[in-house]
Amino acid sequence: MNRSFRQRRLLPWLTLVSAVLLWGVSFVLTKQLLSQLSPPMIAWLRLGPALAVLVPLMVWKKESWRLEKGYLWRFLLTSALGIVLYMVLENTGLRYTQASTASMLVASIPVFVLLVDSFKRRARLRWGQTGAVIVSLVGVWFVLFNGAWPHLKSANLGGNLLVLGAMASWIGYTFLGKKLNDRFSSLQQTTFQTLFAVLLYLPFVIGEGGGFHGITMSGLAELLFLGVFCSGLAYVGFLYALKELGPVLPSAFLNLIPVATVLTALLVLKEVPSIFQAAGMVLILGSLSWLALKR
């Protein structure tokens, strides 16, 4: 009973929290790497270290490498949306906006996931869910705009729009991947999608002979960390959480990503959050906790 409880309840939450914390750190590391590598090249080079972890895990766990033709198109689509398009848009957006600002946009994902999930099930949102979404959005507003009114001439607008596009592709990935959960393990899904991504990235990086600009040892270490942990293990953990917890709560937990980013930026980039940003994080975590408790 205790083992079943840990596996069904505790482990999915632990893998989910680990995944979102790693993705939070990845914003700062990617921002630093953009001075040495292009956005698509960073995303593509992350795949090698990721596969160096995923393939041995597949062999060790004796997972099947068989992929039926009927699932091929879904793996291609989820790979294109959740890995390729997501990372290219996000990395490019990070060139034109701050790492903490970009990560805060991730906090808007639960709103759209709740709406899409409600539409698919033809069910109205409960008042409590609606309230939690509103509170979360207020928190995002505080952190994103620092308590001020947004304007279209903002220098970061282009980067923010690119990151929003990345979030939209992630939402599509979340729902398209649901049907893969019944047939494939989280490790299989991540490995197959990463393998497809190696080929799908080629149109973005082919001909980019100047992709390397004298990458430093610290840059190489950051790239390896992004590949092994953020592109490999974090995806496995998130997919496992999706399978065990459903699509809404794991997406709601993505609210933790900007918190991890702000803390990492404070330590690495010496960025001190404002009072509005601190208040926004409290509101985000409060709404997130409410959603988790009312599951």
Backbone bond lengths (Angstrom), bond angles and torsions (degrees), N, CA, C in turn:
res aa  C-N    CA-C-N  psi(-1)  N-CA   C-N-CA  omega(-1)  CA-C   N-CA-C  phi
1 M - - - 1.470 - - 1.527 110.80 -
2 N 1.366 115.99 -47.33 1.455 119.63 -179.05 1.519 111.68 -64.36
3 R 1.340 115.49 -40.71 1.461 119.13 179.44 1.518 110.67 -65.37
4 S 1.336 116.05 -41.86 1.459 120.02 178.20 1.522 110.76 -62.50
5 F 1.335 116.24 -40.35 1.466 119.91 179.21 1.522 110.99 -62.61
6 R 1.328 116.49 -44.74 1.462 119.89 -179.72 1.514 110.99 -62.20
7 Q 1.329 116.00 -42.09 1.454 119.73 -176.71 1.520 111.82 -70.72
8 R 1.339 116.47 -39.92 1.455 120.63 -175.43 1.524 112.86 -83.20
9 R 1.330 117.83 -26.79 1.459 121.01 -174.60 1.529 113.61 -114.44
10 L 1.319 116.58 -54.73 1.458 119.72 -172.72 1.523 112.88 -74.21
11 L 1.336 117.54 -48.46 1.460 120.53 -174.81 1.528 113.37 -60.11
12 P 1.345 119.96 -45.07 1.469 118.62 177.64 1.520 112.98 -58.91
13 W 1.334 116.65 -37.85 1.463 119.44 179.56 1.524 111.25 -68.83
14 L 1.325 117.05 -39.42 1.463 120.41 179.55 1.525 111.43 -65.21
15 T 1.330 116.45 -43.75 1.467 119.37 179.39 1.525 111.02 -67.56
16 L 1.326 116.46 -35.23 1.463 120.64 178.93 1.524 111.21 -65.76
17 V 1.326 116.66 -47.93 1.465 120.76 179.74 1.529 110.66 -63.04
18 S 1.333 117.07 -41.70 1.466 120.58 178.80 1.521 110.90 -61.32
19 A 1.331 116.43 -42.05 1.464 120.67 -179.08 1.521 111.64 -62.54
20 V 1.329 116.48 -47.90 1.467 118.37 -176.44 1.532 111.60 -69.76
21 L 1.332 117.70 -32.19 1.465 119.74 176.24 1.526 110.93 -66.29
22 L 1.324 116.26 -41.67 1.464 120.08 178.03 1.521 110.91 -63.59
23 W 1.321 116.76 -42.19 1.464 119.96 178.66 1.522 111.20 -66.80
24 G 1.332 117.26 -31.71 1.457 119.73 175.58 1.516 111.76 -63.90
25 V 1.316 116.39 -43.80 1.464 121.29 177.68 1.528 110.77 -65.06
26 S 1.330 117.04 -32.49 1.468 120.90 -174.88 1.524 112.61 -62.76
27 F 1.333 118.58 -28.83 1.465 120.38 178.79 1.528 110.93 -61.29
28 V 1.318 116.19 -44.89 1.463 120.64 -178.40 1.526 110.53 -68.77
29 L 1.328 117.05 -43.36 1.465 120.35 179.96 1.520 111.16 -63.92
30 T 1.334 116.51 -41.75 1.467 120.18 178.83 1.521 110.67 -64.79
31 K 1.326 116.78 -42.19 1.469 120.98 178.19 1.524 110.63 -56.94
32 Q 1.325 116.94 -40.61 1.460 120.41 178.98 1.527 111.34 -68.48
33 L 1.328 116.79 -38.82 1.467 120.87 -177.30 1.524 113.00 -70.37
34 L 1.331 117.87 -21.36 1.465 120.78 -177.58 1.523 112.77 -63.88
35 S 1.320 117.55 -16.06 1.463 120.23 175.55 1.524 111.57 -79.18
36 Q 1.339 117.11 -10.37 1.457 121.02 -177.33 1.526 113.59 -119.40
37 L 1.332 117.26 -28.56 1.460 121.18 -176.68 1.521 110.01 -133.94
38 S 1.333 116.26 155.48 1.464 120.92 177.26 1.524 109.86 -74.65
39 P 1.342 118.64 159.04 1.474 121.21 -179.39 1.530 114.23 -55.92
40 P 1.364 119.57 -49.26 1.472 117.74 179.03 1.525 112.98 -65.93
41 M 1.342 116.43 -34.59 1.460 119.37 -178.18 1.526 111.09 -66.18
42 I 1.328 117.14 -38.57 1.465 120.37 176.74 1.520 110.01 -60.01
43 A 1.339 115.40 -46.81 1.466 120.16 -178.74 1.525 111.26 -62.69
44 W 1.330 116.61 -42.98 1.466 120.74 -176.88 1.525 111.27 -68.40
45 L 1.327 116.56 -42.96 1.460 120.07 -177.46 1.525 112.56 -69.94
46 R 1.325 117.28 -18.85 1.467 120.31 175.49 1.526 111.92 -67.68
47 L 1.325 116.53 -23.13 1.463 119.91 -173.93 1.521 112.52 -69.93
48 G 1.337 117.31 -34.38 1.462 120.03 -179.35 1.523 112.79 -59.94
49 P 1.340 118.17 -56.04 1.471 119.31 176.39 1.524 112.96 -59.64
50 A 1.336 116.17 -34.37 1.468 118.91 179.02 1.522 110.85 -63.21
51 L 1.332 116.78 -45.42 1.466 120.61 179.57 1.524 111.52 -68.08
52 A 1.327 117.05 -28.91 1.465 120.37 176.99 1.523 111.28 -63.95
53 V 1.331 116.80 -22.39 1.463 121.58 175.28 1.524 110.79 -92.70
54 L 1.333 116.28 -43.99 1.462 121.11 -172.49 1.526 113.10 -69.00
55 V 1.330 117.62 -44.24 1.467 120.46 -176.30 1.532 111.67 -63.49
56 P 1.348 119.93 -48.49 1.472 118.56 175.74 1.528 113.02 -60.28
57 L 1.330 117.79 -34.88 1.461 120.40 176.89 1.521 111.15 -64.28
58 M 1.330 116.38 -39.26 1.468 120.97 177.25 1.525 110.38 -61.09
59 V 1.331 116.33 -43.86 1.464 121.01 -179.59 1.525 110.63 -67.87
60 W 1.325 116.76 -44.39 1.464 121.57 -177.70 1.524 111.49 -63.08
61 K 1.318 117.31 -40.56 1.461 121.37 -178.97 1.526 112.64 -87.27
62 K 1.340 115.92 1.53 1.465 122.25 178.50 1.530 111.98 55.05
63 E 1.322 114.64 43.96 1.462 120.51 177.35 1.526 109.92 -76.01
64 S 1.298 115.71 149.11 1.459 120.92 179.43 1.531 110.44 -75.83
65 W 1.341 115.40 140.03 1.458 121.49 175.88 1.529 111.33 -96.77
66 R 1.318 115.78 4.08 1.465 119.16 -176.82 1.530 110.07 -74.51
67 L 1.316 115.47 133.58 1.462 121.63 179.33 1.528 108.92 -132.19
68 E 1.340 115.81 108.14 1.458 120.39 -179.06 1.527 110.68 -68.18
69 K 1.340 115.13 149.90 1.464 120.27 -177.53 1.521 112.12 -60.29
70 G 1.330 116.37 -32.02 1.456 119.52 -178.04 1.516 113.88 -64.03
71 Y 1.324 116.27 -21.39 1.464 120.17 -179.60 1.525 112.03 -99.78
72 L 1.314 117.94 -4.41 1.458 121.24 -174.44 1.525 111.90 -60.51
73 W 1.331 116.73 -48.37 1.463 119.84 -176.87 1.525 111.70 -64.16
74 R 1.340 117.01 -35.24 1.458 119.46 -179.82 1.535 110.99 -70.11
75 F 1.336 116.64 -37.37 1.460 119.10 176.16 1.528 111.16 -66.95
76 L 1.327 116.27 -38.66 1.462 119.49 177.75 1.527 111.25 -62.98
77 L 1.334 116.14 -43.71 1.461 120.63 -179.07 1.525 111.99 -66.55
78 T 1.333 116.34 -45.88 1.463 118.92 -179.32 1.527 111.35 -66.78
79 S 1.323 116.71 -34.56 1.459 119.88 176.23 1.524 110.79 -66.59
80 A 1.337 115.69 -43.01 1.463 120.21 -179.88 1.525 111.74 -64.76
81 L 1.344 116.59 -40.46 1.463 120.45 -176.81 1.527 112.72 -81.01
82 G 1.344 116.27 -49.96 1.455 120.55 -171.04 1.510 115.33 -83.26
83 I 1.334 117.00 -18.89 1.464 119.24 -179.51 1.529 110.82 -117.24
84 V 1.335 116.78 -59.65 1.464 120.27 -171.47 1.528 112.10 -69.87
85 L 1.341 116.47 -64.01 1.461 119.61 -176.52 1.526 111.40 -62.97
86 Y 1.323 115.83 -41.13 1.464 119.63 179.95 1.525 111.38 -58.10
87 M 1.333 117.02 -50.00 1.455 120.21 -174.49 1.527 112.11 -71.93
88 V 1.339 117.52 -37.56 1.466 119.51 179.30 1.527 110.56 -64.24
89 L 1.344 116.20 -45.39 1.463 119.77 179.57 1.526 111.51 -66.22
90 E 1.322 116.00 -43.47 1.467 119.32 -178.48 1.522 111.66 -65.82
91 N 1.329 116.83 -47.18 1.463 119.94 -178.91 1.524 111.78 -63.03
92 T 1.347 116.14 -40.39 1.462 119.55 178.31 1.523 110.58 -66.41
93 G 1.330 116.28 -40.33 1.455 119.87 177.58 1.517 112.70 -61.83
94 L 1.332 116.37 -35.83 1.466 120.56 179.98 1.528 112.49 -64.43
95 R 1.321 115.93 -19.15 1.458 119.18 177.30 1.527 111.36 -70.20
96 Y 1.321 115.84 -25.70 1.462 120.45 -172.59 1.528 113.60 -116.16
97 T 1.313 117.74 4.88 1.455 120.77 177.14 1.521 109.49 -145.76
98 Q 1.314 116.99 166.54 1.455 120.96 -179.27 1.521 110.89 -74.37
99 A 1.318 115.74 153.49 1.466 120.24 -179.21 1.523 111.38 -62.08
100 S 1.336 116.99 -43.63 1.466 119.75 -179.22 1.519 111.51 -67.28
101 T 1.336 117.46 -36.31 1.463 120.86 177.78 1.518 110.75 -64.57
102 A 1.333 116.24 -45.06 1.462 120.16 179.93 1.519 111.23 -61.88
103 S 1.318 116.61 -42.37 1.463 119.19 -178.33 1.523 111.53 -67.29
104 M 1.333 117.23 -30.60 1.457 119.96 178.60 1.526 111.83 -65.44
105 L 1.315 117.09 -29.38 1.461 120.05 177.78 1.523 111.50 -63.96
106 V 1.320 116.44 -26.81 1.462 120.62 177.72 1.527 110.73 -60.49
107 A 1.326 115.83 -28.59 1.464 120.09 -178.08 1.522 112.71 -65.76
108 S 1.327 118.20 -13.71 1.470 120.05 177.97 1.522 112.33 -82.10
109 I 1.315 118.21 -9.67 1.462 121.08 -177.81 1.526 113.06 -58.56
110 P 1.336 120.88 -45.61 1.469 119.26 -178.52 1.523 113.97 -56.22
111 V 1.329 117.51 -31.62 1.464 120.33 178.79 1.520 110.16 -59.68
112 F 1.321 116.08 -50.27 1.454 120.31 -176.85 1.522 111.83 -72.92
113 V 1.329 117.31 -35.04 1.461 119.88 177.54 1.521 110.58 -64.60
114 L 1.323 116.65 -43.47 1.461 120.36 176.93 1.524 111.26 -60.59
115 L 1.327 116.51 -43.73 1.460 120.19 -178.86 1.524 111.73 -66.53
116 V 1.335 116.66 -45.02 1.466 120.08 179.44 1.518 110.75 -65.51
117 D 1.328 116.99 -43.33 1.458 120.68 179.16 1.526 110.83 -63.38
118 S 1.321 116.98 -40.30 1.465 120.85 177.99 1.521 111.11 -65.51
119 F 1.334 116.73 -40.62 1.466 120.89 178.87 1.526 111.14 -65.09
120 K 1.330 116.28 -42.31 1.467 119.84 -179.41 1.520 111.47 -65.36
121 R 1.325 117.10 -36.18 1.459 120.73 179.90 1.529 112.50 -89.69
122 R 1.348 115.72 -3.39 1.467 121.74 -177.51 1.524 110.87 53.66
123 A 1.312 114.42 44.64 1.465 120.91 -178.98 1.527 109.14 -124.77
124 R 1.321 115.30 140.13 1.457 120.25 178.66 1.532 110.22 -78.14
125 L 1.318 115.03 147.08 1.460 119.55 175.82 1.521 109.80 -69.85
126 R 1.331 116.10 142.19 1.460 119.97 174.67 1.529 109.39 -72.50
127 W 1.328 114.60 157.50 1.459 119.44 -178.91 1.524 111.03 -59.90
128 G 1.324 116.26 -38.33 1.457 119.39 179.57 1.517 112.35 -63.84
129 Q 1.337 116.68 -41.06 1.460 120.61 177.67 1.521 110.58 -63.32
130 T 1.332 115.29 -44.08 1.461 119.51 179.42 1.527 110.89 -60.77
131 G 1.331 115.97 -42.92 1.462 119.59 178.62 1.516 112.59 -63.29
132 A 1.347 116.61 -40.93 1.465 120.37 179.31 1.521 111.22 -64.25
133 V 1.327 116.19 -38.06 1.460 120.57 178.34 1.526 110.24 -64.32
134 I 1.326 116.39 -44.08 1.467 120.37 -179.64 1.529 110.88 -62.97
135 V 1.328 116.21 -44.82 1.471 120.15 178.94 1.525 110.62 -60.78
136 S 1.336 115.98 -42.09 1.460 120.61 178.93 1.522 110.86 -62.00
137 L 1.327 116.93 -41.99 1.463 120.83 -179.75 1.528 111.71 -66.79
138 V 1.327 116.26 -36.56 1.469 119.24 175.59 1.528 109.98 -62.38
139 G 1.335 116.09 -41.69 1.456 119.74 176.83 1.516 112.29 -62.14
140 V 1.328 115.96 -41.71 1.466 120.44 177.38 1.525 109.97 -62.13
141 W 1.323 116.89 -41.77 1.465 121.87 178.82 1.531 110.98 -58.00
142 F 1.330 115.68 -47.13 1.461 119.62 -179.06 1.528 111.57 -60.48
143 V 1.321 116.05 -43.49 1.467 119.31 -176.26 1.521 111.00 -75.55
144 L 1.322 116.21 -39.40 1.460 120.94 -174.63 1.521 112.06 -72.39
145 F 1.338 117.12 -43.49 1.463 121.00 -174.66 1.528 113.22 -110.41
146 N 1.343 116.42 3.13 1.467 121.27 176.42 1.526 112.17 57.09
147 G 1.341 115.61 37.31 1.455 121.06 176.54 1.511 115.03 80.47
148 A 1.334 118.04 -0.29 1.465 121.41 -178.84 1.524 110.56 -98.10
149 W 1.335 115.74 169.53 1.454 121.02 176.94 1.526 109.22 -83.95
150 P 1.349 118.17 128.56 1.471 119.77 -177.83 1.524 112.11 -69.58
151 H 1.317 116.73 152.99 1.463 120.52 177.24 1.523 109.07 -137.83
152 L 1.350 114.94 153.08 1.459 121.02 -173.23 1.526 112.92 -70.74
153 K 1.320 118.22 -17.14 1.454 120.86 -178.36 1.527 112.52 -89.97
154 S 1.319 115.94 12.44 1.460 119.63 -179.88 1.523 110.61 -60.23
155 A 1.317 116.31 137.79 1.467 121.01 -178.65 1.520 111.86 -64.99
156 N 1.338 116.93 -24.00 1.462 120.82 -177.11 1.523 113.39 -94.97
157 L 1.338 117.66 2.85 1.462 120.34 -172.74 1.523 112.18 -59.03
158 G 1.349 117.73 -46.59 1.461 120.60 -179.02 1.516 112.10 -59.84
159 G 1.321 116.61 -44.47 1.458 120.19 178.21 1.508 112.21 -64.45
160 N 1.335 116.92 -40.28 1.463 120.40 178.91 1.520 111.79 -64.00
161 L 1.342 117.01 -39.21 1.467 120.45 178.63 1.527 111.16 -65.12
162 L 1.321 116.69 -38.50 1.463 119.99 177.16 1.525 110.95 -63.71
163 V 1.319 116.66 -40.95 1.467 120.16 178.42 1.527 110.39 -67.00
164 L 1.336 117.61 -37.78 1.461 120.45 175.67 1.525 110.96 -61.53
165 G 1.332 116.50 -38.98 1.460 119.72 175.40 1.517 111.75 -62.26
166 A 1.328 116.35 -38.21 1.466 120.42 176.37 1.520 110.93 -63.00
167 M 1.328 116.83 -40.48 1.467 120.36 178.77 1.526 111.53 -64.73
168 A 1.333 116.61 -38.09 1.464 120.15 177.92 1.528 110.67 -63.06
169 S 1.326 116.90 -40.20 1.464 119.69 178.52 1.526 110.79 -66.65
170 W 1.340 117.15 -32.73 1.466 120.15 178.05 1.524 111.16 -68.18
171 I 1.323 117.32 -37.21 1.463 120.73 177.91 1.526 109.81 -62.40
172 G 1.328 116.53 -43.63 1.462 119.66 176.32 1.514 111.99 -61.24
173 Y 1.317 116.63 -40.15 1.465 122.05 177.22 1.525 111.02 -60.85
174 T 1.335 116.60 -42.26 1.462 121.24 -177.75 1.521 111.69 -59.98
175 F 1.328 116.76 -46.79 1.461 119.89 -175.98 1.527 112.54 -80.18
176 L 1.328 117.69 -36.38 1.463 119.51 177.68 1.524 111.38 -65.94
177 G 1.322 116.72 -31.62 1.459 120.29 -178.00 1.512 114.62 -78.88
178 K 1.335 117.51 -9.81 1.463 119.66 -177.32 1.525 112.26 -59.43
179 K 1.331 117.59 -40.50 1.461 120.87 -177.11 1.522 112.35 -72.33
180 L 1.314 117.25 -16.08 1.465 120.00 176.12 1.525 111.47 -77.97
181 N 1.340 116.39 -21.04 1.467 120.00 -176.21 1.518 113.31 -65.13
182 D 1.339 116.97 -29.34 1.465 120.24 -178.46 1.525 112.47 -76.58
183 R 1.306 117.07 -18.97 1.467 120.61 -174.02 1.532 112.94 -112.38
184 F 1.323 117.46 -30.14 1.462 120.93 -173.87 1.528 110.54 -126.01
185 S 1.327 115.24 147.09 1.463 119.85 175.38 1.528 109.34 -73.07
186 S 1.333 115.75 164.86 1.465 119.49 178.63 1.525 111.17 -62.05
187 L 1.335 117.03 -34.80 1.461 120.67 178.55 1.517 111.04 -67.08
188 Q 1.332 117.34 -43.13 1.462 120.57 177.33 1.522 111.26 -60.83
189 Q 1.315 116.05 -46.40 1.459 119.97 -178.70 1.524 111.34 -59.39
190 T 1.320 116.31 -48.49 1.460 120.07 -177.77 1.519 111.22 -63.25
191 T 1.331 117.07 -41.61 1.465 120.91 -178.64 1.518 111.29 -66.03
192 F 1.334 117.67 -48.83 1.463 120.88 -179.72 1.529 111.26 -62.47
193 Q 1.325 116.75 -43.50 1.463 120.19 -179.33 1.523 111.51 -65.46
194 T 1.328 117.00 -36.71 1.459 120.41 178.42 1.522 110.87 -68.85
195 L 1.327 117.06 -39.55 1.467 120.59 177.22 1.522 111.19 -62.70
196 F 1.325 117.03 -43.52 1.464 120.27 177.05 1.527 110.59 -63.60
197 A 1.331 116.36 -36.40 1.464 120.29 -177.78 1.525 111.86 -64.22
198 V 1.333 117.31 -31.64 1.468 120.31 178.07 1.523 110.13 -55.35
199 L 1.330 116.60 -41.96 1.466 121.33 179.54 1.524 111.86 -79.33
200 L 1.324 116.98 -39.47 1.461 120.51 -176.71 1.525 112.63 -67.62
201 Y 1.315 117.32 -23.67 1.466 120.85 178.26 1.533 112.59 -76.23
202 L 1.332 117.56 -19.23 1.464 120.61 -172.49 1.527 114.12 -53.76
203 P 1.359 119.53 -41.73 1.473 118.05 177.95 1.527 113.64 -58.91
204 F 1.323 117.40 -24.99 1.463 120.56 -178.92 1.524 112.67 -84.67
205 V 1.339 117.32 -30.12 1.467 119.73 -172.55 1.521 113.34 -109.63
206 I 1.355 117.17 -13.63 1.462 118.94 -177.66 1.528 109.02 -66.34
207 G 1.265 116.97 137.73 1.457 121.13 -178.52 1.516 113.65 81.20
208 E 1.308 116.76 0.40 1.465 120.54 179.26 1.519 108.81 -91.63
209 G 1.305 114.94 64.22 1.456 120.01 -176.62 1.512 113.26 -62.29
210 G 1.336 115.41 -27.44 1.464 118.92 179.99 1.503 112.31 -93.22
211 G 1.326 116.46 27.12 1.460 119.95 -177.38 1.515 112.99 -63.98
212 F 1.324 116.93 -32.95 1.468 120.26 177.84 1.529 109.35 -92.22
213 H 1.311 116.14 129.21 1.464 121.29 179.00 1.522 109.07 -121.97
214 G 1.320 116.08 57.32 1.454 119.94 179.08 1.508 112.76 62.80
215 I 1.319 116.55 57.53 1.464 121.01 -178.23 1.523 110.41 -61.77
216 T 1.314 116.74 135.91 1.458 122.64 -177.84 1.529 110.49 -84.91
217 M 1.325 115.80 171.90 1.461 120.25 177.73 1.526 111.18 -65.43
218 S 1.325 116.77 -38.85 1.465 119.28 177.16 1.522 110.79 -66.38
219 G 1.331 116.11 -36.82 1.459 119.70 176.42 1.516 111.58 -64.99
220 L 1.328 116.54 -39.40 1.459 120.49 177.55 1.521 110.86 -64.50
221 A 1.335 116.93 -40.31 1.467 120.80 178.00 1.526 110.73 -63.51
222 E 1.330 116.59 -40.93 1.466 120.74 177.69 1.521 111.03 -63.74
223 L 1.329 115.91 -40.23 1.459 120.37 179.36 1.526 111.11 -64.62
224 L 1.330 117.13 -41.56 1.460 121.30 177.81 1.527 111.21 -64.34
225 F 1.319 116.93 -40.90 1.466 120.57 178.14 1.525 110.40 -63.41
226 L 1.327 116.57 -43.96 1.463 120.70 178.54 1.524 110.94 -60.54
227 G 1.331 116.17 -40.31 1.456 119.33 -178.13 1.515 113.35 -72.42
228 V 1.329 116.63 -51.21 1.469 120.90 -175.05 1.523 111.53 -68.08
229 F 1.316 116.59 -50.16 1.466 119.90 -172.41 1.531 113.26 -92.35
230 C 1.336 117.06 -47.53 1.465 119.68 -173.23 1.525 112.96 -81.45
231 S 1.331 118.30 -34.84 1.463 120.62 178.73 1.521 112.63 -95.62
232 G 1.326 117.53 -19.55 1.460 120.43 -178.25 1.508 113.27 -102.67
233 L 1.311 116.23 -78.99 1.464 121.46 -173.45 1.525 112.96 -64.72
234 A 1.327 118.32 -35.98 1.464 120.42 -178.66 1.524 111.40 -65.79
235 Y 1.335 117.35 -39.62 1.462 120.27 178.21 1.522 110.81 -64.25
236 V 1.322 117.00 -41.32 1.467 120.41 178.27 1.524 109.85 -60.80
237 G 1.321 116.24 -45.92 1.457 120.17 179.92 1.509 113.00 -63.55
238 F 1.321 117.17 -41.33 1.467 120.17 -179.25 1.527 111.33 -67.49
239 L 1.324 117.25 -41.93 1.464 120.21 178.90 1.523 111.26 -65.53
240 Y 1.327 116.66 -36.93 1.466 119.87 176.27 1.527 110.36 -63.59
241 A 1.333 116.57 -41.55 1.465 120.61 177.95 1.523 111.06 -64.99
242 L 1.327 117.39 -39.61 1.467 120.96 176.62 1.521 111.17 -59.59
243 K 1.318 115.73 -41.77 1.464 120.51 -178.14 1.520 111.27 -66.74
244 E 1.328 117.26 -39.11 1.459 121.40 -175.12 1.524 113.19 -86.64
245 L 1.343 117.30 -30.73 1.460 120.83 -171.85 1.517 114.16 -111.74
246 G 1.359 117.96 -9.73 1.456 119.83 -175.81 1.524 110.85 87.55
247 P 1.350 118.29 174.10 1.460 121.01 -171.95 1.522 115.77 -80.01
248 V 1.327 118.62 -27.63 1.462 120.12 -169.37 1.525 112.50 -73.67
249 L 1.340 118.18 -52.88 1.462 120.60 -176.17 1.530 113.65 -65.92
250 P 1.348 119.65 -44.07 1.466 117.72 175.13 1.521 112.55 -57.65
251 S 1.332 116.78 -38.52 1.460 119.21 177.60 1.522 110.78 -68.30
252 A 1.342 116.76 -34.93 1.464 119.91 176.39 1.524 110.96 -64.22
253 F 1.321 116.58 -35.00 1.463 120.29 -179.07 1.522 112.21 -70.34
254 L 1.327 116.96 -13.26 1.455 119.17 174.89 1.524 111.48 -62.85
255 N 1.344 116.69 -12.74 1.462 120.39 173.72 1.521 112.25 -60.05
256 L 1.328 116.93 -22.94 1.464 120.13 179.65 1.526 112.45 -73.37
257 I 1.323 117.00 -18.87 1.463 120.30 -177.30 1.531 111.92 -58.65
258 P 1.344 119.00 -49.99 1.469 117.33 179.63 1.524 113.68 -63.49
259 V 1.321 117.61 -30.77 1.464 120.00 177.08 1.530 109.69 -63.01
260 A 1.332 116.09 -46.93 1.466 120.24 178.21 1.523 111.02 -63.04
261 T 1.336 116.43 -37.30 1.463 119.88 179.88 1.520 111.63 -66.14
262 V 1.330 116.46 -45.43 1.467 120.49 -179.59 1.529 110.55 -61.29
263 L 1.333 116.84 -43.16 1.464 120.10 179.76 1.525 111.20 -65.72
264 T 1.342 116.23 -40.78 1.466 119.77 178.54 1.522 110.95 -66.53
265 A 1.343 116.38 -41.05 1.466 120.53 178.19 1.524 110.97 -63.62
266 L 1.330 116.15 -33.71 1.467 120.14 177.66 1.526 110.84 -64.18
267 L 1.336 116.25 -41.67 1.460 120.94 -177.73 1.524 112.23 -78.15
268 V 1.337 116.46 -41.61 1.464 120.59 -172.56 1.523 112.08 -90.81
269 L 1.335 116.42 -46.14 1.461 121.15 -175.30 1.526 113.19 -100.09
270 K 1.338 116.22 -1.99 1.470 121.94 -179.96 1.530 111.88 61.09
271 E 1.324 117.29 33.43 1.460 122.23 176.20 1.534 109.25 -88.93
272 V 1.317 116.54 120.91 1.466 121.43 -179.24 1.525 108.93 -97.96
273 P 1.345 118.75 121.38 1.468 120.35 179.86 1.522 111.39 -67.17
274 S 1.338 115.69 147.55 1.460 120.90 178.24 1.525 110.14 -80.00
275 I 1.339 115.53 175.14 1.464 120.42 177.40 1.524 110.20 -61.13
276 F 1.342 116.57 -40.01 1.458 120.24 179.67 1.529 111.14 -64.39
277 Q 1.323 116.65 -40.26 1.460 119.87 178.46 1.519 111.12 -64.54
278 A 1.325 117.20 -41.96 1.466 120.80 177.95 1.523 110.71 -63.00
279 A 1.343 116.54 -43.00 1.463 120.33 177.96 1.523 110.69 -63.70
280 G 1.318 116.22 -39.30 1.461 120.13 178.93 1.511 112.44 -62.72
281 M 1.332 116.82 -41.00 1.459 119.78 178.72 1.525 111.55 -64.60
282 V 1.343 116.47 -36.51 1.466 119.95 177.64 1.526 110.44 -63.96
283 L 1.329 116.99 -43.22 1.464 120.85 179.27 1.528 111.19 -64.48
284 I 1.324 116.52 -41.27 1.466 120.75 179.93 1.524 110.46 -63.28
285 L 1.321 116.34 -48.38 1.460 120.00 -179.65 1.525 111.63 -66.09
286 G 1.332 117.16 -33.93 1.458 120.13 177.79 1.516 112.04 -64.71
287 S 1.330 117.00 -46.23 1.466 120.18 178.82 1.517 110.98 -66.68
288 L 1.340 116.41 -36.56 1.457 120.85 177.97 1.521 111.02 -63.36
289 S 1.319 116.50 -44.34 1.463 120.55 179.08 1.525 111.22 -63.28
290 W 1.309 116.97 -39.24 1.465 120.37 179.60 1.526 110.57 -63.26
291 L 1.334 116.76 -44.65 1.465 120.31 178.77 1.524 110.94 -60.72
292 A 1.335 116.58 -40.56 1.465 120.17 -178.79 1.525 111.32 -66.88
293 L 1.335 116.81 -41.45 1.465 120.28 -177.44 1.522 112.19 -71.44
294 K 1.331 117.14 -28.79 1.463 121.28 -177.09 1.517 112.40 -94.37
295 R 1.327 116.92 11.75 1.467 120.02 -179.01 1.524 110.96 -63.28
